[in-house]
Amino acid sequence: MTSAVNVSELINQFEIAARLSAQGRLVARSPIHGGELARLALSSGDDATRAIDQAQAAFLDWRSVPAPRRGELIRLFAEELRAHKAALGLLITIENGKILQEGLGEVQEMIDICDFAVGLSRQLYGLTLATERPGHRMMETWHPLGVVGIVSAFNFPAAVWAWNAAIALVCGDALVWKPSEKTPLTALACQALLDRAAARFGGAPPGLSNVILGGPDLAEALADDPRVPLVSATGSTRMGRAVAPRIAARFGRAILELGGNNGMIVAPSADLALALRAALFAAAGTAGQRCTTLRRLFVHESIYDGFIARLKRAFAETVVGDPRDAQTLVGPLIDEAAYAAMQAALAEAGAEGGQVSGGERLHAQLWPEAFYARPALVETPRQTALVRRETFAPILYVLRYGALDEAIAAHNAVAQGLSSSIFTNDLREAELFLSSAGSDCGIVNVNIGPSGAEIGGAFGGEKETGGGREAGSDCWKAYMRRATNTINFSRDLPLAQGVRFDAPEGLG
């Protein structure tokens, strides 16, 4: 069990005790045992306004700092992350419930995006464009955008913020972060490390990055404020439906990272041992609480029986328990509501004729206020409305297929479009899946599962996943504004498209 001393030591290490309040209404709990870790004061609407005020004032200074100099702040932040990787990874595990290897991996992901952003700070390139007018030059330039609002979810309580924060800061923006109410301590620890980096940097304006703690009202405050030109929101599709119209109503920008109902196809030619390992990690990792979790598995009828028998055995033998123990592969669900949603989905699946293996609650006597569950595998005869709906829990629906076209059509027949994969050694099958006639997701993989994306590529999806992109590639452009510049270095004034406009005599 997580001891009070253990958590107190982490709180002291990150110097966040000042944000704690014995009378606070925001209770941080550990899903490991369900017990209380700390209490914190909720931020009010006025607090959110003040945070935006401070960020806006900071932005007016930060935007004029040269981008490579801004990159130095992120380099220093990465140093702080490296120095405190073990402690921050443990805090993520205690507050989120993912196994320690994944907690440490999340901090490594933060370090990786910082390294990417430092290099990016010298590569915020514009284009030189061909112009039809002689004696002219046309180009585009990129400028800092303003205050970036970040709304993050509990399942990646640090990394998703870092994707946004590292890129936004090198682009010249300021930050206001509304983390999940379920992981406030992790957010405060991340902010504390950034504050230490800023102190070493010696020149970051106060209020450059702010954390506000609370519920949906704070996300709505960010969505409604015209001084926040960009809101990056990660969470459920329901959350996106609530926030996106408010941002659009004021013509703001949104990066939406919403639901995922990710699929994997296992073809007859696949390396089945490889596919088995990938399916296990993608379906059971993070207790099924990744946006890229594998939720639907399409297995060719010729290999179905043997493959599913092996996968059932792997699910049954997977160690579920305290996520700090090295042998544990699956930790607890975040809370009772998540467990209840899982059980409701399994009951519905059984009523529809699905064959359910696993899914039972574990360790209830040891930790009555925590919710551990065996990952569940559901063999279903068809893709019902339940299967097309995302349940944020370790449930894997399995379906047979005969022809690849049939499997791709079923794979795409859901509202979400985040991540996908195919296991095949047939070049034609792989290329079809990657083509415009294949997967309709934002992430499309071959011989690797749908989860575990690297920061170098753009992360995000289509349809009800929201269309947003974060992390690598050219995602930085979302955090800046583009200006097209035309410079006339001639003594003439030719108009575009050959338009003639003869000025009155005497104008020169």
N, C-alpha and C positions, 0 to 999 in steps of 0.2 A: 504494500500500500504506500502511496505517496505520503511522506511525512510532512508535517508543518515546517520542520526545520529545512527539509529539502527545498521546498518552495520559497521559504523565507530567504534562504541563501541566494537563490536565483534572483529574487526581487532586489536584494541588496546589491548583487553583482551588477545589475542593470540600472540601479539607482532610480527606481520608479516608485519607491515607497510614498513619495509625496502625493501621488495620484490616488492612493488608497484612502478609503474612508470607512470607518466602522459602521457608520449609518448609511452608507451608500446603498442605492437601490439596484445597482447592477452587480449581480453576483457571478463571479467567475468560478466555475466548477470543473473538476477533472472527470472526464468520462471513464477514467481507469477505475474509479471507485464510487463516483457520483457525489463525492463530498465537496464541500466549499473550499476554495483556494484563497479567495480574497473578495472584498467588497470595494466597489468604486462608485464615485459620484457620476450620475448621468449628465451629459452635456445638454444644455437647454437650447432653445432656438436662438436666444441672444448669444450664447457661446458660439454657435455656428456662425452667426453674423460677424462676431468679433474675429473668429478664425479666418473668415474670408477677407475681412478688412486687413488683417495683418498680412495675409498672403498677397493681396493685391498691392500693398505698399512694398513688400519685399520684391515682387515681380518687377516693379518699375525700376529698381536698382539692378536686379539680377540679369535682366534682359540685355544690359549694356556690358556685362562682363564677357570677355572673349570666350567663345565656346571651348577652346582647349583648356582655359583656366577653369571653366565650370567642370570640365572632365576631371580636374585634379581633386575636386571635392568627392567625386564618385570613386576615384582611386583610393582616397583615404577611407571612405566608407567601406570599401572592399577589404582594406586592411583590418578594420575593426571587426568585420564579419569573420575573417579568417581567425583572428585572435579569440573570438567568442563563439566559434562554430559549435563546439561541444555543448556549451551552456544553452545557447539559443535552440539548438536541435532538441535538447532535453526538454526545454520549456514548451516547445511546440508539441512534443509527444505527450507531456503531462496535460496540456490544456486542450489538445485536439484528439488525442487517442491513437494517432497513427504510430506504427512501430518506429523504434529509434532510428533504424537505418533510413526510413523515409523522412523522419524529422531532420536528420543530418543531410540527407539528399536535398531537402527543401532549402536549407541554408546554402548548400553548394550551388543550387540554382540561382540564388541571390548573388553569390560571388560571380557566377558566370555572366549574369546579365550586367553586372557592374563592369566586368572586363570588356564586354561587348560595347557598353556605353562609352567607356573611356576611349576606345578606338574610334567610335562614332563621332566623338567631339571634334575630331579633325577631318571629318568626312561628311559634313552636312552640305552636300553638293547641290548646286543648281545647274541648269543647262544653259549653254549658249545656243540660240535658236537661229535658224536661217531666216533672213528678212528679205522681202521682195523690194525694199526701197534702198536705192544706192546711198552710200554715205550714212548708213544707220547701223546700229547694232541692237540686237534683241536678246534678252537673257531673262532667266528667272532667279529670284533670290528667295531664301527661306528665313523667316523671322520668328522669334518666340511668340507663342500664342497668348499666354496669360495664366490664370489660375486653373489648375487641373484638379477636379474633384475625383476622388478614388473611393469607390464603394466595393469592399471585398467580402468574400465568404469565408466560412469557418474551415473549409476543407484544405485550403492552402492559405493559411492566415498570414504568411510572410512573403512567400515568393511572388504571388500575383501583385501585391503592392509594389514589390521591388521591380517587377517588369515595367510598371508604369513610372515609378518614382525615378529610377536611374535614367531612363530615356528622357522623361520630362525635364529633369534638372539639367542635363547636358544641353537640351534644346532651349533652355532659358526660361522655363516655366517655374511657378511656385505650386505648392501642394496643400490640399486639405483632404485628409483621409478619414473616412468613416468605416472602421473595421466591423466585422461581425460582432454582435453582442456576446457570442459564445467564446470568443478568443481575444478579449481585451488586453490581457497581460502580454501576449506575444506582440501585439501592436505597439504597446508602450515600450517594450524592450527594443524593438526595431527603431523606433523614434529616438530612443536614448542613444543608440549606437550612431545614428546619423548626427545627432547633436554633438557627440564627441568628435566625429569627423569634422563637423563645421567649426568646432573650437580650434582644432588643429589647423584647419584651412586658413582661419584668420581673415575674414572678409566677407563671409556669407551674411546677408542681411537678416535681422531677426524676423521670425515669422515665415521663413522660407518654406518650412514644412510643419504642418499642424495635424493633431489627432483629435477628433471629437468622438465621444463614446455615447452610443445610444441606439435607438431603433429606427424604423422606417421614416419617421418625421425628419430626421437629420439628412437622410438620403434625398428626401423631397426638397429640403432646403437647398441642397446643392443643385438639384435639378431645376429649381425655380430661379436661382439667382443669376441675373445677366452678367455678373462679374466673373462667372465660372464658364468660360467659353467651351470647355470640354469636360464631360463627365464620363469616366470609365467605370462601368458597373458590372460586377461579376455576381451571378446568383441564379436563381430560378427564372424560368420563362415568365412566371407570374410576376416576379419582381420587375422584369424588363417591361412587361405590359403596363405596369404602374408608372415607371420612371420615364420611359422613352417619350410618351406623348407630352409630358411636362417639359422636357428638354426641347422637343421639336416645336412646341408652342412659342418659344422665344427664339427659334432658329439657332439653338445651340447645337454643338456636336456631341455625339454619343459613341462610345466604344462599348458594345454590349457583348458580354461573354455569358451566355445563358445555358439552357439545358442541353444535354447530350444523350442520345439513345443509340450508342455506338455498336456497330456490327462487325463481325469477322466471318469470312468464308473460308472453309477448309476444303480444298479441292482434292481429287483422287491422287494427284501427283505430289502432294505436299509432304514435306519432312514432318511426320506426325509427332515425333518426339519434340521437335522445335515448336510446333503448333500447340502441343499440350502444355508446355511450360509457359508459353505466351498467354494462352487462355487462362491459366490459373492465376498468374500475376495480374493480368488485366481485369479479371472478374472479381478477385478477392482482395487485391491490394487496397490499402486505405479503407478496409471494410466496405468496399463497394461505393465509397463516397468521393470518388473523383468525377469530374465532369467528363473525363475520357474513359471511365470504367466500361469494360466490355459487358453489354447487357443482352445482346442477341448473337447467337452462334448458329451459322448455317453450315451443316456438314453434309457432304455428298453421301447419297444413299449407299454407295458401294463400300464405304469405310465407316459408316455411322455406328454400327453396333460395337465394334471393337474400340473405336476412339472414345465414345461416350462412356463405355464401361471403365476405361482407364481414367477418364476425367472425373467420374463419380468417385472413384477410389482416391484420387488426389484431393478432392474436396473433403472427403471423410477423414483423411489423414492429416490435413493441414492443421497446424497448431494454432489454436485461438486462445489468447490469454493476455497477460500483462504486457503491454507493448514495449516495456523497457527490457524485458528478458530477451536474450539473444536468440533463443530458439523459436520465439513467437513470430508468426507470419501475418496474423490478423488480430488487430486490437479490437476495442469496443466500438459500437456505434456511438454517435455523438451524444444522444440522449434518448429518453423513453419515447418521444414522439417519432423518432426515426425507427425505432424497433417496432412500434405499433403500425407504422406505415408498411414495414416489411411484412409483418404477419398478416395484415389485411390483404396485401397483394398475393401472398402465398395461398390464403384461403380462397380468394377469387380464382386464382389459377387452378386450384384443385376442383373447384365447382365447375370450371369450364372444360374439365377433362384432362388437365395437365397432370403429369406424374412428377410429384415433388420429392426430391431427395435433399435432406439437410434442412437448414433453416431454423433449427430449434435453439432455444435460449440456453446459454452456458454460464456457469459460475454464478448463478443467482444466489446460492447459499453463501458463497464467499463474499460477494459484492451485491447485495440486494438492491442497491440504488444505481448500479451500473448495468449496461445492456450489451452483453456479448452474445453473438449469434453465429452458429455454424453457417458458412456460405451455402447458399441453396442453388441447386440445379433443377430446372423445370423442363421436362420434355413435353413439348406442346405440339398438338397436331396441326395447328394453324396460327397465324399471326393475328391474334385478337386485338381488340382495343386496349386491353391490359398490357399486352406485349409492346404495343406501339406507344404506350405511356411510360415515361421515365419514373422509376421508383429508386430513390437515392439510398440504395442498400445493396448488399452482396447477393443479388439474385441474377442468375444467368438463365435465360430462356434459350432452349435448343430446338432447332427445326431441321428436318431433312430437306434436301433438294435433289433434283435430278439433272436439270440443265443449268448452266451458268447464267444464261440470260434470265431465267426464272429466279435464281438466287439474287442477282443484282437488282431486279425489279422489287423483290420483297425487301431487300436491304434498304432501298431508297424510299419505301412506302411508309415513312414516318415523318412527323413534323419537324424533327430536329436534324441537323446536318453537321455535326462536329467532326467526329473521327471515325475511321474505318480501316479495315485491313483485309488482305487475302493471303492465304498460304497456298502457294502453288509453285511447282518447278516447270510449269508450262509457260513459255514466253508469251504465247498468244493470250492466254488467260490473264496474265499479269498486265500486259499492255492494254487489254480491253478494260480491265478494272480501273486503270489510270486514265483512260481516255474520257472524252466528253460523254460517251455512252455508258460509262462506268459509274463509280461512286459519285454521289452528289455532295460529298462532304468537303469541308475545308482542309482536312488532314486525311490523306489517302496513302496507306502503307502497303508494302509487299514483304511478306515473310518477317514481319515484326508486328506486335500487337498494336491496338489503337491508343494505348496510354504510354506515357513516358517520353513526351516530346522534348526536344532540345531547344534551347533559347535562340539558336542561330536562325531558325525558320520562323515565319509568321504563324502565330497561334490563334485559332479561331475557326468559326464555322458558319454555315449558311442556314437559310430558312429560320426556324424559330430559335436557333442558336444565336441569332442576332446580327451576324455579318461583321462583327468587330474583329480586328486583328491586333495582337500585342506581341511584344518581345522583338524578335530579330527581323531580318530582311529589311524592307523599307517602311516598317511600321512607324518609324520616327516621324514620318510626314504628318501623321494624325495630330502630333503635338506641336505643330508649327503652322504658320500661315504663309501662303505662297504669294509672291508679288511678281508679275511680269513687267519687265522694264524695257523700254525702248529709248535709245540714246541717239540723237541726231548730231553727227559731227560734220555735217555738210553745211553749205550756205543756202540750200534749197529746202523746200517744204513739200515733198511729194506725199500724196495721201495714199493710204492703202486701197487695194482693189482698183487702182487707177482712177479713182474719183477725181473729177476736176471741179474746183471751186475757185472761180476767178474773183479775187478780192478787188474792191474798188480802188481806182488809181489813187496814189498818194499815201498808201499804207506802207510802201517800201518794197 
